[in-house]
Amino acid sequence: MTQELLTYDDYLALPETVQRYEVIDGKLMMEPAPLFGHQWHSRKIFQPMANYVDKNLLGLVVYAPVDIMISRTPLRTRQPDVIYISCERIAQLGLDNMEELPFLDIAPDLVVEIVSPSESQQNVSDKLADYQRMGVDECWLVRSREGTIEVVQFIADSSRTVERFSNSARVQSHVLPGWQPVVNDLLVPFTFLKSRSVDQ
């Protein structure tokens, strides 16, 4: 049976949900719940980023699920794992309107994608193309099993990997240059709990 394509009006009529999904050219793509490790790494990145942004009054940091609108026709949305949007871009929307927004239709400054080991390179490339198309400045591709964070910048009609950081290296961000977290501090493995139990 052919799936009926969603329109923008159909999307607005969808009920509020914490279930993660994306709409790709009108097709509703439901995703299974993220693995526990995915959520763990998402929090370890979100928390210090949000602390830095809040402390310096730079803007807002939020985590999935939050829709960003890539295009209305055909309907296309994405849900990055972590989103940073600066005060300058928020001003385009108006602070009074932020809490009731069903989606972001201006580009975040930075998005974070925690890449699943089973995720295809084509799917990652498609996401990067959408973020570039929308006007996102920077994307972090986090691969926890490899222990790497790849920083991708979008410049004009092209994207380029600035660097792939790992281990004790500090992540260098064009969007948040004052925040240079150590990769190992963000990608903390669960084994740290074992060492803690031994110490006790």
Phi and psi restraints in degrees (value plus and minus 20) as a CYANA .aco file:
   2 THR   PHI     -95.0   -55.0
   2 THR   PSI     111.3   151.3
   3 GLN   PHI     -93.0   -53.0
   3 GLN   PSI     111.6   151.6
   4 GLU   PHI     -92.7   -52.7
   4 GLU   PSI     112.8   152.8
   5 LEU   PHI     -96.6   -56.6
   5 LEU   PSI     117.7   157.7
   6 LEU   PHI     -99.2   -59.2
   6 LEU   PSI     120.0   160.0
   7 THR   PHI    -118.9   -78.9
   7 THR   PSI     153.4   193.4
   8 TYR   PHI     -79.7   -39.7
   8 TYR   PSI     -61.4   -21.4
   9 ASP   PHI     -84.7   -44.7
   9 ASP   PSI     -58.4   -18.4
  10 ASP   PHI     -80.7   -40.7
  10 ASP   PSI     -63.0   -23.0
  11 TYR   PHI     -80.0   -40.0
  11 TYR   PSI     -65.1   -25.1
  12 LEU   PHI     -83.3   -43.3
  12 LEU   PSI     -45.3    -5.3
  13 ALA   PHI    -106.2   -66.2
  13 ALA   PSI     -27.0    13.0
  14 LEU   PHI     -86.1   -46.1
  14 LEU   PSI     123.7   163.7
  15 PRO   PHI     -91.3   -51.3
  15 PRO   PSI     133.0   173.0
  16 GLU   PHI     -85.5   -45.5
  16 GLU   PSI     116.8   156.8
  17 THR   PHI    -173.1  -133.1
  17 THR   PSI     134.6   174.6
  18 VAL   PHI    -115.2   -75.2
  18 VAL   PSI     -23.2    16.8
  19 GLN   PHI     -85.4   -45.4
  19 GLN   PSI     110.4   150.4
  20 ARG   PHI     -99.9   -59.9
  20 ARG   PSI     115.2   155.2
  21 TYR   PHI    -177.5  -137.5
  21 TYR   PSI     139.7   179.7
  22 GLU   PHI    -151.8  -111.8
  22 GLU   PSI     135.2   175.2
  23 VAL   PHI    -131.9   -91.9
  23 VAL   PSI      99.4   139.4
  24 ILE   PHI    -135.1   -95.1
  24 ILE   PSI      87.3   127.3
  25 ASP   PHI      30.2    70.2
  25 ASP   PSI      27.1    67.1
  26 GLY   PHI      68.0   108.0
  26 GLY   PSI     -30.0    10.0
  27 LYS   PHI    -115.8   -75.8
  27 LYS   PSI     105.6   145.6
  28 LEU   PHI     -97.2   -57.2
  28 LEU   PSI      96.4   136.4
  29 MET   PHI    -128.3   -88.3
  29 MET   PSI      77.1   117.1
  30 MET   PHI     -97.3   -57.3
  30 MET   PSI     119.9   159.9
  31 GLU   PHI    -133.5   -93.5
  31 GLU   PSI     124.3   164.3
  32 PRO   PHI     -85.6   -45.6
  32 PRO   PSI     140.5   180.5
  33 ALA   PHI     -78.1   -38.1
  33 ALA   PSI     120.3   160.3
  34 PRO   PHI     -82.8   -42.8
  34 PRO   PSI     133.8   173.8
  35 LEU   PHI     -84.3   -44.3
  35 LEU   PSI     136.5   176.5
  36 PHE   PHI     -76.7   -36.7
  36 PHE   PSI     -62.5   -22.5
  37 GLY   PHI     -83.2   -43.2
  37 GLY   PSI     -55.0   -15.0
  38 HIS   PHI     -80.1   -40.1
  38 HIS   PSI     -66.7   -26.7
  39 GLN   PHI     -87.6   -47.6
  39 GLN   PSI     -55.8   -15.8
  40 TRP   PHI     -81.3   -41.3
  40 TRP   PSI     -69.5   -29.5
  41 HIS   PHI     -88.6   -48.6
  41 HIS   PSI     -53.5   -13.5
  42 SER   PHI     -80.4   -40.4
  42 SER   PSI     -64.7   -24.7
  43 ARG   PHI     -86.2   -46.2
  43 ARG   PSI     -60.2   -20.2
  44 LYS   PHI     -86.6   -46.6
  44 LYS   PSI     -43.2    -3.2
  45 ILE   PHI    -109.6   -69.6
  45 ILE   PSI     -63.7   -23.7
  46 PHE   PHI     -81.1   -41.1
  46 PHE   PSI     -66.4   -26.4
  47 GLN   PHI     -81.1   -41.1
  47 GLN   PSI     -74.1   -34.1
  48 PRO   PHI     -87.7   -47.7
  48 PRO   PSI     -52.6   -12.6
  49 MET   PHI     -84.1   -44.1
  49 MET   PSI     -65.7   -25.7
  50 ALA   PHI     -83.6   -43.6
  50 ALA   PSI     -59.9   -19.9
  51 ASN   PHI     -80.6   -40.6
  51 ASN   PSI     -63.9   -23.9
  52 TYR   PHI     -85.7   -45.7
  52 TYR   PSI     -66.2   -26.2
  53 VAL   PHI     -85.2   -45.2
  53 VAL   PSI     -62.5   -22.5
  54 ASP   PHI     -84.4   -44.4
  54 ASP   PSI     -65.2   -25.2
  55 LYS   PHI     -79.9   -39.9
  55 LYS   PSI     -56.9   -16.9
  56 ASN   PHI    -119.3   -79.3
  56 ASN   PSI     -13.5    26.5
  57 LEU   PHI      32.5    72.5
  57 LEU   PSI      28.0    68.0
  58 LEU   PHI    -111.3   -71.3
  58 LEU   PSI     -42.2    -2.2
  59 GLY   PHI     138.1   178.1
  59 GLY   PSI    -161.6  -121.6
  60 LEU   PHI    -149.9  -109.9
  60 LEU   PSI     123.4   163.4
  61 VAL   PHI    -143.2  -103.2
  61 VAL   PSI     106.7   146.7
  62 VAL   PHI    -153.1  -113.1
  62 VAL   PSI     142.8   182.8
  63 TYR   PHI    -141.5  -101.5
  63 TYR   PSI     144.5   184.5
  64 ALA   PHI     -82.4   -42.4
  64 ALA   PSI     133.0   173.0
  65 PRO   PHI    -113.0   -73.0
  65 PRO   PSI     101.5   141.5
  66 VAL   PHI    -155.3  -115.3
  66 VAL   PSI     105.7   145.7
  67 ASP   PHI     -99.2   -59.2
  67 ASP   PSI     118.7   158.7
  68 ILE   PHI    -136.3   -96.3
  68 ILE   PSI     114.3   154.3
  69 MET   PHI    -106.9   -66.9
  69 MET   PSI      94.3   134.3
  70 ILE   PHI    -102.7   -62.7
  70 ILE   PSI     -67.8   -27.8
  71 SER   PHI    -175.3  -135.3
  71 SER   PSI     131.6   171.6
  72 ARG   PHI    -112.2   -72.2
  72 ARG   PSI     -48.7    -8.7
  73 THR   PHI    -160.1  -120.1
  73 THR   PSI      90.6   130.6
  74 PRO   PHI     -88.8   -48.8
  74 PRO   PSI     133.1   173.1
  75 LEU   PHI     -85.8   -45.8
  75 LEU   PSI     107.2   147.2
  76 ARG   PHI    -169.2  -129.2
  76 ARG   PSI     101.1   141.1
  77 THR   PHI    -149.2  -109.2
  77 THR   PSI     138.9   178.9
  78 ARG   PHI    -154.5  -114.5
  78 ARG   PSI     137.9   177.9
  79 GLN   PHI    -152.4  -112.4
  79 GLN   PSI      64.2   104.2
  80 PRO   PHI     -82.5   -42.5
  80 PRO   PSI     140.3   180.3
  81 ASP   PHI     -91.0   -51.0
  81 ASP   PSI     -58.7   -18.7
  82 VAL   PHI    -158.1  -118.1
  82 VAL   PSI     120.5   160.5
  83 ILE   PHI    -148.4  -108.4
  83 ILE   PSI     112.2   152.2
  84 TYR   PHI    -136.5   -96.5
  84 TYR   PSI     108.4   148.4
  85 ILE   PHI    -149.3  -109.3
  85 ILE   PSI     106.9   146.9
  86 SER   PHI     -96.6   -56.6
  86 SER   PSI     143.3   183.3
  87 CYS   PHI     -78.2   -38.2
  87 CYS   PSI     -56.1   -16.1
  88 GLU   PHI     -82.8   -42.8
  88 GLU   PSI     -62.4   -22.4
  89 ARG   PHI     -95.8   -55.8
  89 ARG   PSI     -54.0   -14.0
  90 ILE   PHI     -81.4   -41.4
  90 ILE   PSI     -56.4   -16.4
  91 ALA   PHI     -80.8   -40.8
  91 ALA   PSI     -46.8    -6.8
  92 GLN   PHI     -86.6   -46.6
  92 GLN   PSI     -49.9    -9.9
  93 LEU   PHI    -108.8   -68.8
  93 LEU   PSI     -54.4   -14.4
  94 GLY   PHI      75.5   115.5
  94 GLY   PSI      99.6   139.6
  95 LEU   PHI     -76.8   -36.8
  95 LEU   PSI     -53.0   -13.0
  96 ASP   PHI     -85.6   -45.6
  96 ASP   PSI     -40.1    -0.1
  97 ASN   PHI    -116.4   -76.4
  97 ASN   PSI     -28.6    11.4
  98 MET   PHI     -83.5   -43.5
  98 MET   PSI     -64.0   -24.0
  99 GLU   PHI     -86.5   -46.5
  99 GLU   PSI     -46.8    -6.8
 100 GLU   PHI    -120.4   -80.4
 100 GLU   PSI     -15.0    25.0
 101 LEU   PHI     -88.0   -48.0
 101 LEU   PSI     110.9   150.9
 102 PRO   PHI     -97.0   -57.0
 102 PRO   PSI     -37.6     2.4
 103 PHE   PHI    -185.0  -145.0
 103 PHE   PSI     146.5   186.5
 104 LEU   PHI    -115.8   -75.8
 104 LEU   PSI     105.8   145.8
 105 ASP   PHI    -134.7   -94.7
 105 ASP   PSI      -3.7    36.3
 106 ILE   PHI    -139.9   -99.9
 106 ILE   PSI     132.3   172.3
 107 ALA   PHI     -91.6   -51.6
 107 ALA   PSI     115.1   155.1
 108 PRO   PHI     -83.7   -43.7
 108 PRO   PSI     138.1   178.1
 109 ASP   PHI     -91.6   -51.6
 109 ASP   PSI     -58.5   -18.5
 110 LEU   PHI    -163.8  -123.8
 110 LEU   PSI     119.1   159.1
 111 VAL   PHI    -147.8  -107.8
 111 VAL   PSI     130.7   170.7
 112 VAL   PHI    -138.4   -98.4
 112 VAL   PSI     108.7   148.7
 113 GLU   PHI    -137.3   -97.3
 113 GLU   PSI      98.1   138.1
 114 ILE   PHI    -108.8   -68.8
 114 ILE   PSI      89.3   129.3
 115 VAL   PHI    -100.7   -60.7
 115 VAL   PSI     101.2   141.2
 116 SER   PHI     -89.7   -49.7
 116 SER   PSI     123.7   163.7
 117 PRO   PHI     -76.7   -36.7
 117 PRO   PSI     -47.7    -7.7
 118 SER   PHI    -110.3   -70.3
 118 SER   PSI     -23.7    16.3
 119 GLU   PHI     -95.7   -55.7
 119 GLU   PSI     114.6   154.6
 120 SER   PHI     -96.2   -56.2
 120 SER   PSI     133.9   173.9
 121 GLN   PHI     -84.2   -44.2
 121 GLN   PSI     -50.9   -10.9
 122 GLN   PHI     -84.1   -44.1
 122 GLN   PSI     -61.2   -21.2
 123 ASN   PHI     -85.0   -45.0
 123 ASN   PSI     -60.8   -20.8
 124 VAL   PHI     -82.9   -42.9
 124 VAL   PSI     -64.4   -24.4
 125 SER   PHI     -82.7   -42.7
 125 SER   PSI     -59.0   -19.0
 126 ASP   PHI     -83.7   -43.7
 126 ASP   PSI     -61.1   -21.1
 127 LYS   PHI     -83.3   -43.3
 127 LYS   PSI     -65.3   -25.3
 128 LEU   PHI     -80.6   -40.6
 128 LEU   PSI     -61.2   -21.2
 129 ALA   PHI     -82.3   -42.3
 129 ALA   PSI     -59.3   -19.3
 130 ASP   PHI     -87.4   -47.4
 130 ASP   PSI     -62.0   -22.0
 131 TYR   PHI     -86.2   -46.2
 131 TYR   PSI     -59.4   -19.4
 132 GLN   PHI     -83.9   -43.9
 132 GLN   PSI     -63.9   -23.9
 133 ARG   PHI     -80.1   -40.1
 133 ARG   PSI     -57.6   -17.6
 134 MET   PHI     -96.5   -56.5
 134 MET   PSI     -47.9    -7.9
 135 GLY   PHI      91.5   131.5
 135 GLY   PSI      -2.0    38.0
 136 VAL   PHI     -85.3   -45.3
 136 VAL   PSI     122.6   162.6
 137 ASP   PHI    -104.2   -64.2
 137 ASP   PSI     -55.6   -15.6
 138 GLU   PHI    -173.0  -133.0
 138 GLU   PSI     124.4   164.4
 139 CYS   PHI    -151.2  -111.2
 139 CYS   PSI     114.5   154.5
 140 TRP   PHI    -121.0   -81.0
 140 TRP   PSI     105.2   145.2
 141 LEU   PHI    -121.4   -81.4
 141 LEU   PSI      91.2   131.2
 142 VAL   PHI    -122.6   -82.6
 142 VAL   PSI     103.0   143.0
 143 ARG   PHI    -140.6  -100.6
 143 ARG   PSI      77.3   117.3
 144 SER   PHI     -86.7   -46.7
 144 SER   PSI     -57.2   -17.2
 145 ARG   PHI     -85.9   -45.9
 145 ARG   PSI     -53.6   -13.6
 146 GLU   PHI    -105.4   -65.4
 146 GLU   PSI     -35.3     4.7
 147 GLY   PHI      50.0    90.0
 147 GLY   PSI      16.6    56.6
 148 THR   PHI    -147.8  -107.8
 148 THR   PSI     132.1   172.1
 149 ILE   PHI    -147.2  -107.2
 149 ILE   PSI      95.9   135.9
 150 GLU   PHI    -119.6   -79.6
 150 GLU   PSI     103.2   143.2
 151 VAL   PHI    -117.9   -77.9
 151 VAL   PSI      99.7   139.7
 152 VAL   PHI    -132.4   -92.4
 152 VAL   PSI     106.7   146.7
 153 GLN   PHI    -124.9   -84.9
 153 GLN   PSI     123.8   163.8
 154 PHE   PHI    -128.7   -88.7
 154 PHE   PSI      97.2   137.2
 155 ILE   PHI    -146.4  -106.4
 155 ILE   PSI      97.7   137.7
 156 ALA   PHI      33.7    73.7
 156 ALA   PSI    -140.6  -100.6
 157 ASP   PHI    -121.4   -81.4
 157 ASP   PSI       0.1    40.1
 158 SER   PHI    -158.2  -118.2
 158 SER   PSI     140.5   180.5
 159 SER   PHI    -144.5  -104.5
 159 SER   PSI     130.4   170.4
 160 ARG   PHI    -166.1  -126.1
 160 ARG   PSI     122.0   162.0
 161 THR   PHI     -99.3   -59.3
 161 THR   PSI      98.8   138.8
 162 VAL   PHI     -89.8   -49.8
 162 VAL   PSI     -68.8   -28.8
 163 GLU   PHI    -191.6  -151.6
 163 GLU   PSI     137.6   177.6
 164 ARG   PHI    -130.1   -90.1
 164 ARG   PSI      96.2   136.2
 165 PHE   PHI    -121.0   -81.0
 165 PHE   PSI     127.1   167.1
 166 SER   PHI    -172.1  -132.1
 166 SER   PSI     147.1   187.1
 167 ASN   PHI      35.0    75.0
 167 ASN   PSI    -141.3  -101.3
 168 SER   PHI    -111.6   -71.6
 168 SER   PSI     -12.5    27.5
 169 ALA   PHI     -90.6   -50.6
 169 ALA   PSI     130.4   170.4
 170 ARG   PHI    -115.5   -75.5
 170 ARG   PSI     111.6   151.6
 171 VAL   PHI     -88.3   -48.3
 171 VAL   PSI     109.2   149.2
 172 GLN   PHI    -124.4   -84.4
 172 GLN   PSI      94.5   134.5
 173 SER   PHI    -132.2   -92.2
 173 SER   PSI     113.0   153.0
 174 HIS   PHI     -92.1   -52.1
 174 HIS   PSI     -51.8   -11.8
 175 VAL   PHI     -99.9   -59.9
 175 VAL   PSI     -59.9   -19.9
 176 LEU   PHI    -142.0  -102.0
 176 LEU   PSI      48.5    88.5
 177 PRO   PHI     -84.7   -44.7
 177 PRO   PSI     -43.9    -3.9
 178 GLY   PHI    -100.7   -60.7
 178 GLY   PSI     -31.3     8.7
 179 TRP   PHI    -130.0   -90.0
 179 TRP   PSI      91.3   131.3
 180 GLN   PHI    -146.4  -106.4
 180 GLN   PSI      54.5    94.5
 181 PRO   PHI     -91.5   -51.5
 181 PRO   PSI     129.5   169.5
 182 VAL   PHI     -97.5   -57.5
 182 VAL   PSI     114.2   154.2
 183 VAL   PHI     -74.9   -34.9
 183 VAL   PSI     -65.8   -25.8
 184 ASN   PHI     -82.1   -42.1
 184 ASN   PSI     -44.8    -4.8
 185 ASP   PHI     -96.6   -56.6
 185 ASP   PSI     -44.9    -4.9
 186 LEU   PHI    -110.2   -70.2
 186 LEU   PSI     -56.6   -16.6
 187 LEU   PHI    -123.6   -83.6
 187 LEU   PSI      37.9    77.9
 188 VAL   PHI     -92.8   -52.8
 188 VAL   PSI     101.1   141.1
 189 PRO   PHI     -95.5   -55.5
 189 PRO   PSI     140.3   180.3
 190 PHE   PHI     -85.8   -45.8
 190 PHE   PSI     -36.2     3.8
 191 THR   PHI     -82.7   -42.7
 191 THR   PSI     -37.8     2.2
 192 PHE   PHI     -82.5   -42.5
 192 PHE   PSI     -46.1    -6.1
 193 LEU   PHI     -88.6   -48.6
 193 LEU   PSI     -53.7   -13.7
 194 LYS   PHI     -85.2   -45.2
 194 LYS   PSI     -65.1   -25.1
 195 SER   PHI     -85.4   -45.4
 195 SER   PSI     -53.7   -13.7
 196 ARG   PHI     -87.6   -47.6
 196 ARG   PSI     -60.9   -20.9
 197 SER   PHI     -86.9   -46.9
 197 SER   PSI     -52.1   -12.1
 198 VAL   PHI     -87.5   -47.5
 198 VAL   PSI     -61.4   -21.4
 199 ASP   PHI     -83.7   -43.7
 199 ASP   PSI     -52.4   -12.4
